[in-house]
Amino acid sequence: MSSAQAPSLPPLIPREILFGNPEKTSPQLSPDGKYLAYIAPDDKNVLQVWLRTVGQEDDQILTADKKRGIRIFFWTYNADQLIYMQDSDGDENFHLHLVNIHSKIVRDLTPFQGVKAELVELEPKFPDQVLVALNLNNPQKFDVYRINLKNGAVEFDTDNPGNIISWTSDAQFQIRAATASTPDGGYDLLLHKPDKQWEILRHWGPQEEGNSVSFSADGKTLYIQGNHDANAKRLLAVDLETREETVIAEDEQYDVVGIIIQPLTLVIQAVSFYKDKQEWQVIDRSIAADFEEIVKVRPGEFSLISRDLEDKTWLVAYRTDNGPVYYYAYNRESKTSTFLFSNQPKLEALQLASMQPISYEARDGLIIHSYLTTPVGIPTQNLPTVLLVHGGPWARDIWGFSPTTQWLANRGYAVLQVNFRGSTGYGKAFLNAGNREWAAKMHDDLIDSVNWLVQQGISDSQKVAIMGGSYGGYATLVGLTFTPEIFAAGVDIVGPSNLITLIETIPPYWEPLKAMLSHRIGNLATEEEFLKSRSPLFFVDRIQKPLLIGQGANDPRVKQSESDQIVNAMQQAGLPVQYVLYSDEGHGFARPENRLHFFAIAEEFLAKYLGGRFEPLADIPGHSGLVK
């Protein structure tokens, strides 16, 4: 075969396209259906909330965030007000900001220093109020406050006895249910009685999970999720008079994930289960014809992301693995869809890789589900490979476009994303198989995945790197210390290095989760040696291969000290480590300048040790990265 005919990779995709800001994203319809708000960058490339009148092209900018960019916003049930959330340099102490779309006046609704706000609920029948949880009185617990959207008054509403981790209000906009953590590592489902006392409706043990979801319009039924009496989380209706539970939706293996509730009638309309891909189950037959039409519009997974209160117009997002997210307005009367925009139109012209769901047996027979992405244009044989490990660990990888995955595949690497034991969505047996298995069976699953790739002829055993953020960063450190001969290099982003110091330094408001952490990871009070035996920091002398670490200085979950201590230990031992610290980031890199900087360094690092391609590091104005 001549070189002209030899298979080759497509052109390098600029990092700016993959890790820069989206052009437009996250559209939301105003409750009266007149306006469309969305997120897009301003002329300084900072993400802001924008507004357009439906049917017109009068797009205008509403907000003026100076630096970090707005990523979370939602309409209130007043058509002229929306709320966005913002923290300071990644500290996760989010404030709620109210924006008037006509005057563009912005008001900080929760102007309390060092306090985190969490939205509890908005209710169409009470458009001038919002329920917000704040750790204002005690950093360890979130009480509920009622904020008046007309004058900004903050009124104390419901006291948290100390262990409540989520709240549910009824149609009268009163807090009536909650989920509380319990000393055994489980949860209680609580009902607020008229005398303001809490009643325990049910208890989930440490091997179970459950929570309240919503109330029916008449307040007589409470909808809950739970995996009691079943392997996977089901959606249940609890009759509050008889306490009888009725199953609304279930799957033997997969947990209920998405739930669509009609905002006015509070009827449960559809639920989703995330298998290899998302699968919807329609509960309310009145929307069955709509779902049948929506699925025809274009390929990919669809989700209903916004609707007006008349329920005439829905906004629908279509997600695919090899292109942008496409947003459409769907008219329920005519059953027609109108294209709005995609979040990254530049992706459409590129040769992007597809993501294949695969599964295989771990060494103890457990079935492990993963996603394999291989480079376009070259044979899937003997490839340099990156094992990309998700965070959480109580989360999971899903199908669909991933900038990191596409970047790696474009540079010539096979990418495997493993839903190792302890990942969520696969039922409680799979979740509990990860208990006390950090750096043990959870890591064995990753090694078994590498072995599978090599046995299939997909990967070159000498050129496999491990990379991930948060728990994935920890898994990277475990890979280089516990199995030093397996990986050629590691990239750790905000990963803990010592489980003892990780648990000692968690945010104060994680205090109610400590019993769960003790059950699932190990007990700090009684098992320090056990936790030490699972902490990469104490095995630094085993490291043989180069490590790159990225860390946010303001990370409240995995403190900067987690990265500092392993970097210091490696430097003292003369081991190869590169460290990049970002002064204005937290648990991950929100600012595009910092993403572009870190991934440029990571790209050159991986090319050096795996042999893939790289786009040289250019000057990136505005990044805060300090290379140590």
N, C-alpha and C positions, 0 to 999 in steps of 0.2 A: 504494500500500500504506500503510495507517495505521501509526503508530508502534507500536501494540499488536501488529501482525502482523510487524513488521520482525524479521529474524533478529538474535539477540543472543547474546552469550557467556553461559555459565552463571555462577552466583555465584562471587565470588572464593574460592578455596580458601585457608584460613589457612596461612601458612608453617609453623606449628607441626605441622600434619598431614604436610606433605611433608618437612620437614627436622628434625623432632623425632626422638626415639628411637622405635624400633618397640615395639609392646606386648609381643610375644614373638617370638623368632626363633631360628634355628639349632638345632633339636632334634637330640639325639644319644642313641642307645639304648645302655645299658650292655651289656657283652659277654654277660652272662647273661640279658639281656632283661627284667630286673626293674624297671629304673629308666629314666626319661626325664629328661635334663638339657636345659636350654635357656637362652637369654639373655633377660633382661627387666630393666627399670629397677626400682630400689628406691624407697623413699619420698622419696629426695632426687633422683630422676631420674638416677641413675648406673647404667649397665648392669652387672648382676651375673649370675653363674651361679645358676640355680635348679634344684630337683630335685623330681620327683614319682615316686611308686610307680606303675608301670603299672597301670591299672584303678582307681586311686583318685584322690581330689582332695585330697591331703595336701601340696600344693605348699609348698616352703620355700626360703628363700634360703641359699646356701652360702658366698658370698664377701662381702667387705666392701671392695671397691676404693673409694678415697676420692674420686676426682675424674674420672679419664680415661674410665672405663668399660671393661669387658672385651668384646672383640670376637672373640677366638680362643680356643677351648678344645676339648679332645678327651678321651675316656675312655682310660685305660690298659687293659691286659687284666686288671687286678685290678678286680673289680666295685665295690670301695669307694673307688677312687681316680680322680680325673681331674686333668688338667693344664690350666692356662690360661697365656696369654702376655701380658706387659704391658711396655711401655716407659715412659720418663719424659718426659712432655710432648712426645712426638713425635720423640725423638732416635733411634728405631729400634734402640736397644740393648735388645732384648727379653730378658726373663728368663723362665725356666720356673718356674711355681709349682705345687706339688702340693697337692691338696685332699683330705682324707679326708671322705667324704660323711656319715659318722656323727658323728665328733667335731668336724667343721668346722675342724680345725686346718690351717693353710696353711703350707707350707714353701717357701722360695725355693730351688730346686734349683741355680740358677746365680747365686749372690750375688756376682758379680764386677763391680766398678765399671768402667764404660766398655767392657764386653764384650758382644757380641751373641750370642745363642743362636739356633740354627736346628735345629728337629727333623729328624733324619735318618730314624728308623724306630722303630716299636713292633712287637713280634712276639708273637702269641698263645702260642707255646711258651715264651717267656721273659717272663712277666708282671711280674717284679720288676725289669726293666731297661728303660732307654731309651737309644738312641743319639742323641747331640746333637753338633752342630758348634759349636765356640766359637773365636773369635779371641783366645784367652787368652794364648798365648805370643808372638803377633805380630799386631798389628792388621790386617795385610794378608791374613792367610790363616786359614782355618778348619780346625783339626784335629778329629778325631772323638774324643769322650769317651763312656765307658760309665757311666751314672749308676745307682746302686742305689736303687730306689724304697723299699726298706725302711729303710735307714739314711742315705740321702742321699750316700753316698760317691761321689766323682767320680774316675774312673780314666781315664788316658790310653789311647786305643785305637789310633788310626791317624794317622800323620804325613802332613800335606799337604806335598808337595814345593814348593808355592808357587803352582801353577797350577790346582789342582783346584777346580771350582766346584759339583759335585754328587756325591753318594755313593749307592751302592746296596748294600744288604746282602742276604745269601741266607737261606734257611730256617733255617740254623743260627745266624742272627743275627751273622754275620761280614761285615765290609766286603769285598766281592769285586769290585766294579766302580766306576768313577768316570768322570766327564766332565771333561776338562781343557782350558783355553784354550791356544792355541798362538800363537807370535810372528807368524804370518801372518794372524791374525784369525779363524782357524778353531778346530777342536776335535779332540781325540783321545779315542777310546773306550779306556779302560784296564781291564785285568784284573789283579787282585791275585793273584799266584802264591803257592804255599805258602811259598816262601822270603822272602815279604814284599816282593819286587820287583814293580814294575809292568810289565806287558807291553802294548804298543800293539796293540789288536785292529783298529782302523781309524782313518783320519784323514779328517776333513771339512774341506775347504778353506774359505777366507773367503766364498765364494759359497754355501756349504752349511751345514746345521745338523743336529745329531743329539745324542742322549743315551741313556744306559742307563735302563731302566724298572724291571725286576725280574727275578728268577731263577725258574725252574721249581722245584717242590718237591724234585726230586732233584738240583738244582744243575747239571744237564748242559746246560741251555738258558738263554741270556740273551736277554731281550726288550729290544729297542731301538727308538727312533724315529729316522728319518733320511730326508733327501731326496736322498741320493746315488743315481745312476742313475734319477732320477725328478724331476718338477717339484715334487710336494708330499710332505710328510712322511708316510712310511708306518710301520706297525707291523710289525716284523720279528722273527723268532725266529732266533737264532744258535746253531747246534750247536757247543758249545765243544770238541768233539773234532775235528770235521772243518772247523770254521770256516764251514760252509755257512749261507747266509742264506735263510730262507723267508718269503715275504710272508704276513702274517696279515690285514691290512686296508689298503686303499689307495683313493684317489680321485685322478683325474688332476689336478684343479684345487685341491682343498681339502686342507689338512693334517689329520692325525689330531689331535683335541683332547682328548676325554675317554677314559679307559681304566678299565673296571671289572674288578677282579681279586678273585677269591674269597679271603678272608683266610686260610683254612686250607689249601685245596688249591693256592692260587696259580695257579689256572687263569684265563686271560684269558677274560672272559665277554662283554664288549661294548665297542665303541668308538663314539665319536661324531665326526662331521665337522660343523663349523659353517658352513653355507652361508648363505642368507638367515635361516634358523632352524636350530636344532640337529636333526641327523638321526642316529639310532642304528642301528648295525649289530650284530646279535646274532652272536656267535662260538660261544658255548657253548649248544647247543640245549636244555640242561636248563632254561634260564631263558626260552626263547622264549615259552612260554604265559604266563609272568608279565608279560613286556613287553606282550603282546597285551591282557592284562587292565588293566594300569596305564594304558595310553593311553586307555582308555574312560572313566576315572573323571571327568575334567573336561578342558576345553580348555586349551591352553597347552603349553609345553615342560616335560617332566618330567625329573627327575634323581634317581638313587638316592643318598641322602646318608648313610645309616647302616644297619647291620644287626646282629642279634645273632649270636653265634658258632654257634648251632644252625642259623642261616639260615632260621628260621621267620618272622621278622618283619623287614620292610624299612621304613625311613622314606623317603618319596618327597616331593619338593618339586615343585610345579607353578607355573611362572612365566608370567605373561601381561603384555601391554603396557599394559592399562588397569585394573589392580587389584592387590591385594596378592599376595604369595607364599602359596600354600596348602600346608599340610603334612598328610600322611596317614600312618597306619600301615597297611601292607599285609600281610595274613596269607597266606603262601604255600600253606598247606594248604587253606584254604577259598577261596582266590583272591578274598578280599573286602578292601575298603579302609574304614578308619575315619578320619573327619576329626578332626584334632587341634586345629589353630588356624591362623589366618592371621597374618602378621606385622603388618599394619596394618588392622584391621577397619573403621576409619573411612573408608578409601578406597572401600569397597564401595558406599556411598551416593552417591558423587560422580560427576559427569559427566566422565569422563576421556577423553583423546584416544587414538586408535589410532596405532600406529607402522607406516608402510608401507615395506617394502623397495623400493628403486628402483635403477636403474642407468642410466648414460649414458656416452658416449665423452668422454675427455679430448682435448685439442687434438692429441695425437700418436697418437690411436686406441686408447689403453689403456682398457679398460672399468673404470669406477669404480663400486663398490657403496656405497650410502648408505641411510640411514633418514630418512624424512620424516614429521614430526608436525605436523599443522595444528590450529588451534583448533576446538573443538566449537561448533556453533551459528551460525557465520558462513561466508559463501562463501570458498572458497580462491582468492581473487583479490587481487592487489596488496597483499599483507599486509606489515606490518613483520616483519622476519625476524632470527633469531639463528643464525649459523653456529657450531655447538657442536663444537669440535675435541677429539678424544680425546688423552690423554697417551701416553707410551711413548717414541718414536712406535711402537716395535715391540710393538704391541697392536692391538686393534680394537674398534669399537663392535659391540654385539649387540642383537638384538631383545629387548624386554621392558620392564617398568616402570622408568622413570628419574625420580627426584624432580625433577631439574633440568629435564628435558624437559617434564614435566607442568606444572611451575610456569610455565615460559615460555609454553607453549601456552594455559594458563588465563589468562595476562595478555594474550593476544591476538596472540602471535607465532607465525609458522611457524618450525619448528626443523629444521635439516638437520644430520645427523651423518654425516660423510664418512669412509669408509675409503680415504683417499688412498694413493698408492703408498708402499711401505714398511710399511704395515699388515700384521699377521701373519694367518695362516690361509688365505691365498689362493695358497699355493705360493711357491717361491723366486724365480721370474721376477718376480712382483709385488713381493715383498719387496726384491729386489736392484735393482729399478727406482728405489728410494728412496735408494740409496747415493750419498753426496756431493751429495744434492739438497735438503738443508735450505735453506729460503728460495729454492729454485729450483723444480724440477719438482714437489716435494711441495706447494709453495705454489701453483703453477700449477693443480694439481688442485682446490684450494679455490676459486680464482678462477673456474675453469671451472664449478664447482658453483653458484656465485652466478649466473653468466651463464645457466646452464641454468634456474635458478629464475625468473629474470627473463623469459627467452624463453618459458617455459611460462605466464607470466602469474600465477604464484603470488606472487612477491615484488615489492615496490616497490623499485626500484634505489636510491632515495635513503634508504631506511630499513633498511639491513642492518648489523647489528653482528656482531663476531666475539668469541668467548668460549671459554675453555678453561683446563685445569689442566695444569701440568708442560709437556710438549711443546706441549699446546694453548695454554698461556700464552705460550710462545715464538712459536707461530704467530700469536697475537693481536698480539704486538709486531711481528712481521714484516709482518702485514697493515697496521698503522698506519704503518710506515716504508717498506716496499717498494712498497705499493700504496695510498698515502694517500687517493686519490680514491674508492676502492671502498667503504670502511666508514664508517658514521656515528659509530661509537664502538667501544671495545674493553674487554673485561673479562679481565684476566690474573690467574690464580691460580697462585702458585708457579712462574712461568715464568722460564727463564734469559734474560738479555738479552745476554750476551757468551759466545760458545762457547769462547773462550780461557780466561776465568776459570772457566767451568763445568767444563771438563776439568781445570783446575789444582786445583780444590777438591773433586773427588769424594771420597767416603769412602775411607779407606785400603784397605778390603776390596773395592773395585771395581778395584784394581790389575790383577787377572787379566783384566779386561774391556777394558783400555786398547787392546789390539791390535784388538779388534773395533770399538771406538769410532773408532779411527784409520781403519779400513777403511770404516766406514759414514758417518762424519761428516767426517773430515779429520784429518791428522796434525799434532799440536801441535808436535812437534819440528822438522818441515820445512815446514809450510804455515801459518805464523801469519797471513800476509796473506790467504790463502784463507779461513781461519776468520773473520778480521776482516770480510771481504767478505760473510759470511753472518750477521753479528751485529747485531741491531737497535740496540744501544747507539751504534754509530758513525754511525747515520743518523737520530738524534733530530731533527735540524733539518728533516727532511722531514715530521714529524708535523703533521697539520692538525686531527685530531679528538680528542675527549676520551678519556682512558684512566683506568680504575679498576684498581688492583692490590691483591690480597690476598696476604699472605705469613705463613708460620709462622716464628717467630724461631729455632726449633731444627731447621729442615729440614736433614738431613744430605746430601740429594741436590742440591737447588738452594738454595744458601746465601742467607741474608738479604741478603748483599751484592749478589746478582744483581738484586734489586728496588731496593735502596738506590741503586745506581749510576745506573739509568735514571731513577728519581724525581728524584735530585739534578740530573741533566743537564737534565731537562724543566723543573724549577723554575727553574734558572738561565737557561733560554732563555725563560721566561715562558709555557710551554706547559701546557694544561689537564690536570692529573693529580690524582687522589685516591688516597691510599695508606692501607691499613689493615693494621697489623702485630699479630699475635697472639702474646703472650709465651709461651703454653703449648701451642703447636702446632708441627707439623713439616711434612711434605710433604702438605698438605691439612688439613682441619678435622675432627677426630674428635669434639670436644665439641659437643653440640647447641646450647649457648648461643652458641658461636662461629659455627657454621653459620647459625643464625637471625640473628645480628647481621650477618654479611657479606652474606647473600642479601637482607636488608632494604635494605642500602645499595645493592646491585647492582640491586635492583628499581626503586628510585627513580631511580637513574642511567639505566637503560635507558628508563624511562618518559619521562624528560626529553628523551632524544635520539631515541627511536623512536616515542614517543607511545602506548605501551601503558598498561595499567592498573597500579596498585600499591596494596598494603596499607601504610598509613603505618607508619613505624618506631616501635614502642612501646618502652617500657623493657624491656631484657632483662637481668635480674639474673645476675651470674656470668660474663659474657663478659669476655675479656681484650683485646679489640680497642682499639688505639690509633690513632685517625685522625690522619694526619700531613698 
